Amino acid sequence: MNIAGLMKPKYMNSASELVFIYNKAEKEILFHSLPLDSFFGSVNMQTEPFFANSFEDDLSKEWQRCLQLNENETHNFSRTAISADNNPVEFNFHVVGINLHSPAHKKLLLFIIRRALLLKTSQDYGKDYAEFIDLAAHDLDAPLRKISLLTERLAHKSKSGHIPDIEDYIGRIQANITDMRQLVDSLTTLARINSALHEKDLCDPGDIVGEISNRWEERLRSKKLKLSVSPLPRLYGNCGQLKQLFGNLLDNSIKFCKETGGSIWVNSSVLTQEERQLLNHKMEYGKITVADDGIGFRDEYANKIFEPFVRLNARSRYPGSGMGLAICKKIVENNNGIIYAKGEEYKGSNFTIILPQSLD
C-alpha cells in the first residue's frame, strides 16, 4: 500500500535515508540499506531510477556527473518530486567516489540520499483555504436556497388565507435549517481543532472506545452490530480530541453498516517497515485499526474521503455534513500521527491510525 500519498507535509516532520553502493564497472548495486522500490515508490519513481534513463535532461546530467567521479571526489545535488497526493518530496543526494582496490570492486559510488516531505508554504495554505471556503459556501448555499424557495411559496399561499399543507412546508424548512446547523457545527469543530492549543497526555483508547460503546449500546443493538475490541496501546495526545477521533470513526462504521447488521472491530497491530520509514525514528508509535464489514467504498476513493464535504453516498439515505473524516484527519495531524483508509465496495472499510506513545 502507498500510504505516503495519504499524508500531508505539515505533520510528517521527518525524513528517511537511503545508502547504497553502485559498481560502475558492472553496472549493479552492491549494497542498499533500504528497499529502493519503497524509498522511491511514494513518488511513483521506478525501482532503480538513476539507471532508467527516463529523467528530464538536467537530472540525467547530474547522474552523468556522478558516473565521472574519481576516488574521494564528491557531488551534491537536490531534486523535488511530487507524491501521489500532490505533495512535494525533496531528495538530497550526497555521492562519493570510492575505490576498494579490488579487481572485483573498482570505481564504486557511495550514494547517501535523504528524503523529506516539504512543509507547505503560506501560498499553498492560502490555496487550500480558498478551495475549502468555496466548498463550504457551496454546501451552505444549497439549504439556504431551499429555505428561500419554501418561504417564498409559503408567503404566496398565505395570501389566500388557507394553507392546507403548512405542516409539510414547516417540516421541510426545519429539515434544511437542521442541515445548515450541522454544517456550521462541523465547521466550528474543525476550526477549533485547527487553531486551539491543547494539552497532551497519555490516553487509554480502550477506555475511550468502552465509553463510546456504552453510550451507543442501544444504537448498536438497533443496527444489529457487534463491536469487538482487543487490547489497545496507550497513545500520547490530547485525550479530548482522541475521544472525538474514535467517536467519528465508530459513528462512520455504524452509519454505513449493512441493513442486515454486521461487525465492527477495533484492533492493534505492529507497524510495517514502510510506516516506520515515514515516521520519526526516535519515537514509539501505537497502531490501531477500526474495521467493519459494512457497505465499504471503492479503494480509489481512499484519499478523497478525508477531504471536507465529500460524500460517496446520497445524503437522503446517509445524512451528515461530510466533515467527520476531515475532522479525524485534522485531529491526527494535530497529534503528530498518520491516518489512512482501505475499502472494498459492499465488503467493508478499514481505518488505520498511528499516533505517538510518548512525548514528541
FIPA-380801 format. One record per residue (C-alpha): residue number from 1; x, y, z. Coordinates in pm, 1 decimal, m for minus. Each point is the difference from the previous one (the first is absolute). Example, Ala and Ser with C-alpha at 12.3 -4.5 7.8 and 13.67 -1.06 7.14 Angstrom:
// residues 2
(1; (1230.0; m450.0; 780.0))
(2; (137.0; 344.0; m66.0))
// end
This chain:
// residues 360
(1; (0.0; 0.0; 0.0))
(2; (116.7; 351.2; m77.5))
(3; (m70.5; 188.5; 322.5))
(4; (235.3; 289.6; m72.1))
(5; (m250.9; 151.5; m236.7))
(6; (m252.3; 17.9; 285.2))
(7; (214.0; 218.1; 222.0))
(8; (32.9; 374.6; m2.0))
(9; (345.4; 158.9; 37.8))
(10; (m104.5; 204.4; 300.2))
(11; (3.6; m290.1; 242.0))
(12; (257.8; m226.4; m158.2))
(13; (286.9; 201.8; 149.4))
(14; (236.9; m288.2; m70.1))
(15; (239.7; m136.3; m257.7))
(16; (138.5; m336.3; m102.5))
(17; (341.8; m81.1; m138.4))
(18; (117.8; m247.8; m261.7))
(19; (361.3; m108.8; m35.1))
(20; (117.2; m214.0; m291.2))
(21; (320.8; m87.4; m182.9))
(22; (4.9; m14.8; m379.2))
(23; (263.7; m185.4; m198.5))
(24; (61.6; 209.0; m313.5))
(25; (191.1; m275.9; m179.4))
(26; (m265.7; m266.4; 45.7))
(27; (m293.3; 243.3; 0.8))
(28; (m152.7; m155.1; 308.8))
(29; (m87.8; 87.3; 357.3))
(30; (221.1; m181.6; 249.7))
(31; (m180.1; 107.9; 317.1))
(32; (m304.5; 202.0; 100.8))
(33; (m122.1; 85.5; 350.2))
(34; (m369.8; 21.0; m96.6))
(35; (m207.7; m150.8; m281.6))
(36; (25.0; 245.4; m289.1))
(37; (m355.7; m61.5; m117.7))
(38; (m149.6; 104.7; 335.2))
(39; (239.8; 295.4; 34.9))
(40; (m92.4; 143.7; m340.0))
(41; (m341.6; m161.6; m41.4))
(42; (m188.2; 274.1; 184.9))
(43; (76.8; 239.4; m285.1))
(44; (m67.4; m250.5; m277.5))
(45; (367.5; m32.7; m92.8))
(46; (135.9; m321.3; m144.9))
(47; (185.7; m246.0; 223.1))
(48; (342.4; 101.1; m132.5))
(49; (m70.8; 351.4; m125.7))
(50; (359.1; 104.9; m66.0))
(51; (55.7; m275.7; m251.7))
(52; (m331.1; 24.6; m186.3))
(53; (97.8; 292.1; m226.8))
(54; (m350.7; 136.5; 43.7))
(55; (74.7; 324.6; 180.2))
(56; (m18.2; 349.4; m136.9))
(57; (323.2; 132.7; m151.8))
(58; (135.2; 183.1; 305.2))
(59; (m32.3; m303.6; 229.1))
(60; (160.4; m222.9; m261.6))
(61; (293.1; 244.1; m2.8))
(62; (31.9; m32.9; 377.9))
(63; (15.3; m377.9; m34.5))
(64; (264.4; 24.4; m274.0))
(65; (206.4; 224.5; 225.8))
(66; (m20.2; m260.9; 275.1))
(67; (129.2; m268.3; m238.4))
(68; (309.0; 214.2; m65.6))
(69; (99.7; 29.1; 368.8))
(70; (346.7; m129.4; 90.1))
(71; (111.1; m128.7; 338.1))
(72; (m83.5; 240.5; 288.2))
(73; (m176.9; 243.2; m232.2))
(74; (m349.8; 103.1; 104.3))
(75; (m308.3; 143.5; m160.6))
(76; (m308.3; 140.3; 173.2))
(77; (m334.7; 91.0; m149.9))
(78; (m370.3; 8.8; 83.3))
(79; (m319.5; m79.5; m183.8))
(80; (m368.5; 41.1; 85.0))
(81; (m259.6; m249.3; m116.6))
(82; (m376.4; m2.8; 44.7))
(83; (m167.6; m274.1; 202.8))
(84; (m324.8; m174.9; m93.1))
(85; (m182.0; 255.6; 217.5))
(86; (159.5; 294.6; m186.0))
(87; (232.6; 81.3; 288.0))
(88; (364.3; 99.6; m62.5))
(89; (261.4; m255.4; 110.6))
(90; (363.0; 115.8; 10.5))
(91; (292.4; m232.1; m70.6))
(92; (347.9; 118.7; 104.6))
(93; (286.8; m195.2; m159.2))
(94; (355.5; m32.4; 130.3))
(95; (213.4; m213.5; m232.5))
(96; (361.4; m106.2; 67.1))
(97; (242.4; m179.3; m232.3))
(98; (171.3; m290.6; 175.9))
(99; (247.6; m271.3; m101.9))
(100; (45.6; m318.4; 201.4))
(101; (315.0; m88.2; m201.6))
(102; (m145.6; m338.3; m79.6))
(103; (m27.1; m134.2; m358.2))
(104; (m369.8; m73.4; 60.4))
(105; (m79.5; 328.6; 172.2))
(106; (165.9; 290.4; m175.4))
(107; (m158.1; 334.6; m77.9))
(108; (m289.7; m7.7; 243.4))
(109; (m246.9; 273.6; 87.8))
(110; (m137.3; 47.1; 349.8))
(111; (m346.1; 156.6; m5.2))
(112; (m151.5; 157.5; 310.7))
(113; (m349.7; 125.6; m79.2))
(114; (m219.5; 173.3; 253.6))
(115; (m373.1; 32.8; m66.6))
(116; (m240.7; 239.6; 171.8))
(117; (m348.5; 130.9; m60.9))
(118; (10.9; 376.6; m33.8))
(119; (m196.8; 239.4; 215.3))
(120; (m268.7; 182.6; m186.5))
(121; (46.5; 368.6; m69.1))
(122; (m246.8; 267.4; 102.9))
(123; (m100.1; 18.2; m366.4))
(124; (m83.7; m372.3; 4.0))
(125; (m208.9; 41.0; 312.6))
(126; (m171.2; 302.0; m151.8))
(127; (m100.9; m208.7; m298.2))
(128; (m126.1; m279.6; 228.3))
(129; (m208.3; 241.7; 205.7))
(130; (m141.7; 162.9; m312.6))
(131; (m112.4; m341.3; m126.8))
(132; (m136.6; m86.5; 343.8))
(133; (m199.4; 321.2; 27.0))
(134; (m140.6; m57.6; m347.7))
(135; (m116.1; m349.2; 99.1))
(136; (m148.6; 127.2; 326.6))
(137; (m186.9; 279.1; m176.8))
(138; (m137.0; m249.3; m253.8))
(139; (m128.8; m237.2; 268.8))
(140; (m154.4; 281.2; 203.5))
(141; (m156.6; 155.2; m307.3))
(142; (m213.6; m307.4; m82.1))
(143; (m217.9; 0.0; 316.3))
(144; (m15.7; 381.1; m7.5))
(145; (m144.4; m7.4; m351.1))
(146; (m251.4; m266.8; 101.8))
(147; (m110.0; 201.1; 304.6))
(148; (m33.3; 312.0; m214.1))
(149; (m213.7; m186.1; m256.5))
(150; (m221.2; m163.5; 262.8))
(151; (m62.1; 322.2; 191.1))
(152; (m79.6; 179.7; m328.2))
(153; (m257.9; m263.4; m88.4))
(154; (m137.9; 9.2; 352.9))
(155; (m35.7; 379.8; m16.1))
(156; (m176.0; m25.3; m336.5))
(157; (m248.7; m259.2; 130.9))
(158; (m64.1; 197.6; 316.8))
(159; (m162.6; 274.6; m208.1))
(160; (m290.4; m235.3; m61.5))
(161; (m54.2; m30.0; 374.1))
(162; (7.9; m380.0; m2.2))
(163; (306.2; m225.9; m17.0))
(164; (m103.6; m367.0; 20.8))
(165; (357.8; m131.8; m26.4))
(166; (161.1; 246.9; 242.0))
(167; (137.7; m277.4; 222.8))
(168; (183.5; m152.2; m295.5))
(169; (158.1; 336.4; m85.5))
(170; (102.1; 62.3; 360.9))
(171; (151.0; m350.7; 26.8))
(172; (205.0; 46.5; m315.7))
(173; (122.6; 342.3; 115.8))
(174; (101.4; m143.9; 336.6))
(175; (184.4; m287.7; m169.8))
(176; (206.5; 245.7; m206.6))
(177; (70.7; 209.8; 309.2))
(178; (123.2; m318.6; 171.7))
(179; (231.6; m69.6; m296.2))
(180; (140.9; 351.6; 23.3))
(181; (49.2; m24.9; 374.9))
(182; (183.6; m330.8; m44.6))
(183; (230.2; 155.2; m258.5))
(184; (70.9; 303.9; 217.3))
(185; (67.4; m222.5; 304.0))
(186; (242.7; m211.4; m203.4))
(187; (179.3; 308.3; m131.4))
(188; (25.8; 136.0; 354.0))
(189; (143.2; m331.0; 123.8))
(190; (255.7; m9.2; m278.4))
(191; (103.4; 360.8; 62.3))
(192; (33.7; m65.6; 373.4))
(193; (218.4; m306.9; m57.7))
(194; (209.0; 186.4; m256.4))
(195; (72.0; 309.7; 204.6))
(196; (m14.2; m82.8; 369.4))
(197; (292.6; m116.5; 212.5))
(198; (m77.2; m309.4; 202.9))
(199; (183.2; m174.6; 280.5))
(200; (122.5; m350.8; m73.9))
(201; (22.4; m300.3; 225.6))
(202; (0.8; m379.6; m9.9))
(203; (m348.2; m114.2; m105.6))
(204; (m156.0; m345.1; 19.6))
(205; (m185.5; m78.8; m327.7))
(206; (m149.5; m310.2; 163.4))
(207; (m178.1; 216.4; 256.3))
(208; (m103.8; 247.7; m270.2))
(209; (m151.4; m267.9; m225.3))
(210; (m166.0; m165.6; 301.1))
(211; (m162.8; 329.8; 98.8))
(212; (m124.4; 55.2; m356.3))
(213; (m139.6; m354.8; m30.6))
(214; (m188.4; 38.7; 329.6))
(215; (m148.9; 329.2; m118.2))
(216; (m105.1; m151.7; m332.4))
(217; (m107.4; m339.3; 132.2))
(218; (m360.9; 41.2; m115.8))
(219; (108.9; 139.4; m334.6))
(220; (227.0; m300.9; m60.8))
(221; (m277.6; m238.3; 101.9))
(222; (m258.0; 162.5; m227.9))
(223; (242.9; m26.6; m293.6))
(224; (76.8; m364.9; 88.7))
(225; (369.8; 77.4; 31.5))
(226; (258.3; m179.7; 211.7))
(227; (295.8; 207.4; 120.7))
(228; (318.3; m192.9; 83.9))
(229; (292.7; 176.8; 167.1))
(230; (344.0; m154.1; 54.7))
(231; (258.8; 135.5; 248.5))
(232; (117.2; 339.3; m130.3))
(233; (327.8; 186.3; 57.5))
(234; (2.5; 328.6; 187.3))
(235; (47.8; 304.3; m216.1))
(236; (151.6; 340.2; 72.5))
(237; (m220.7; 288.0; m108.2))
(238; (m291.1; 219.7; 94.6))
(239; (m247.9; m241.0; 159.6))
(240; (m303.4; 214.0; m86.7))
(241; (94.9; 1.4; m366.9))
(242; (68.9; m374.7; 3.2))
(243; (m350.5; m57.8; 138.8))
(244; (m139.3; 191.4; m295.8))
(245; (228.5; m191.4; m237.5))
(246; (m119.7; m343.1; 111.5))
(247; (m356.2; 126.0; 28.9))
(248; (1.3; 118.1; m362.6))
(249; (156.0; m324.3; m127.0))
(250; (m249.5; m219.4; 187.4))
(251; (m287.6; 224.3; m107.9))
(252; (116.8; m44.2; m359.9))
(253; (m3.9; m381.0; 34.7))
(254; (m345.6; 3.3; 158.5))
(255; (m144.7; 239.4; m256.5))
(256; (123.6; m202.1; m298.1))
(257; (m84.0; m347.1; 127.5))
(258; (m211.2; m242.4; m201.4))
(259; (m372.9; m29.8; 67.4))
(260; (54.4; m355.7; 122.9))
(261; (246.3; 119.1; 266.2))
(262; (360.9; m110.1; 30.7))
(263; (314.6; 52.2; 203.0))
(264; (245.0; 274.5; 95.6))
(265; (350.2; m83.6; 116.4))
(266; (244.6; 225.3; 185.5))
(267; (343.8; m164.2; 3.1))
(268; (364.6; 85.5; 48.4))
(269; (288.9; m126.0; m212.6))
(270; (371.2; 47.9; m67.7))
(271; (118.5; 275.3; m234.2))
(272; (121.2; m105.9; m343.1))
(273; (349.7; 85.2; m124.4))
(274; (m144.5; 260.0; m238.2))
(275; (m189.3; 169.1; 283.8))
(276; (312.2; 12.1; 217.4))
(277; (204.1; 154.9; m281.4))
(278; (m247.0; 286.7; m26.3))
(279; (m4.5; 84.3; 370.6))
(280; (233.5; 154.1; 254.5))
(281; (237.6; m285.2; 81.1))
(282; (69.8; 136.2; 348.6))
(283; (m358.3; m53.5; 115.9))
(284; (m215.6; m302.0; 78.5))
(285; (m338.5; m23.2; m171.5))
(286; (m321.0; m190.5; 55.3))
(287; (m207.5; m129.8; m289.9))
(288; (m376.5; m50.4; 28.3))
(289; (m244.7; m108.0; m268.9))
(290; (m376.6; 54.1; m4.6))
(291; (m146.7; m245.8; m252.5))
(292; (m350.7; m106.9; m99.3))
(293; (m184.0; m221.0; m248.1))
(294; (m241.8; 272.7; m110.7))
(295; (m71.5; 141.5; m345.1))
(296; (364.0; 108.3; m37.6))
(297; (128.6; 212.4; m287.2))
(298; (213.1; m37.4; m310.5))
(299; (365.7; 13.2; 98.9))
(300; (69.8; 269.5; m259.7))
(301; (m183.6; 241.4; 233.9))
(302; (226.6; m79.5; 297.9))
(303; (162.4; 346.5; m12.3))
(304; (m305.2; 198.5; m102.4))
(305; (m219.7; m102.2; 294.8))
(306; (217.4; 207.3; 235.0))
(307; (m78.0; 321.7; m188.1))
(308; (m266.0; 236.8; 145.0))
(309; (m358.9; m37.4; m124.7))
(310; (73.9; m316.7; m197.4))
(311; (m289.8; m247.0; m13.4))
(312; (17.8; m323.9; m193.6))
(313; (m366.1; m78.1; 70.6))
(314; (m325.7; 193.7; m28.1))
(315; (m70.6; 234.1; 290.7))
(316; (m366.9; m104.4; m3.4))
(317; (99.3; m354.6; 98.1))
(318; (306.7; 75.7; 212.3))
(319; (m44.7; 342.3; 161.4))
(320; (297.6; 196.7; 121.9))
(321; (217.1; 301.8; m65.0))
(322; (276.4; m184.7; m185.2))
(323; (250.4; 134.7; 252.1))
(324; (49.5; m294.3; 238.0))
(325; (307.4; m152.1; m163.1))
(326; (149.3; 343.9; m77.9))
(327; (m19.0; 70.6; 374.3))
(328; (165.6; m338.1; 69.2))
(329; (285.8; 91.8; m231.6))
(330; (48.0; 338.2; 163.8))
(331; (6.3; m159.0; 347.9))
(332; (264.6; m250.6; m108.1))
(333; (204.5; 281.5; m157.8))
(334; (m15.9; 200.4; 323.0))
(335; (122.8; m300.8; 196.2))
(336; (294.1; m75.2; m233.7))
(337; (m132.0; m320.7; m153.9))
(338; (m120.6; m171.6; m314.2))
(339; (m346.8; m107.4; m110.5))
(340; (m85.4; m193.4; m313.0))
(341; (m282.5; m216.4; m129.2))
(342; (m64.1; m309.6; m208.4))
(343; (m334.7; m100.7; m138.6))
(344; (m180.6; m251.1; m214.7))
(345; (m346.9; 71.0; m130.1))
(346; (m271.2; m201.0; 182.6))
(347; (266.3; m177.8; 208.4))
(348; (101.7; 259.4; 255.6))
(349; (249.8; 268.7; 92.9))
(350; (318.1; 14.6; 202.7))
(351; (136.7; 317.1; 165.9))
(352; (351.0; m6.9; 145.6))
(353; (136.4; 262.7; 235.9))
(354; (360.6; 18.2; 119.3))
(355; (76.1; 237.0; 287.6))
(356; (294.0; 57.4; 237.9))
(357; (20.2; m185.3; 329.6))
(358; (230.3; 253.4; 160.7))
(359; (82.6; 370.2; 9.9))
(360; (126.0; 127.0; m336.4))
// end
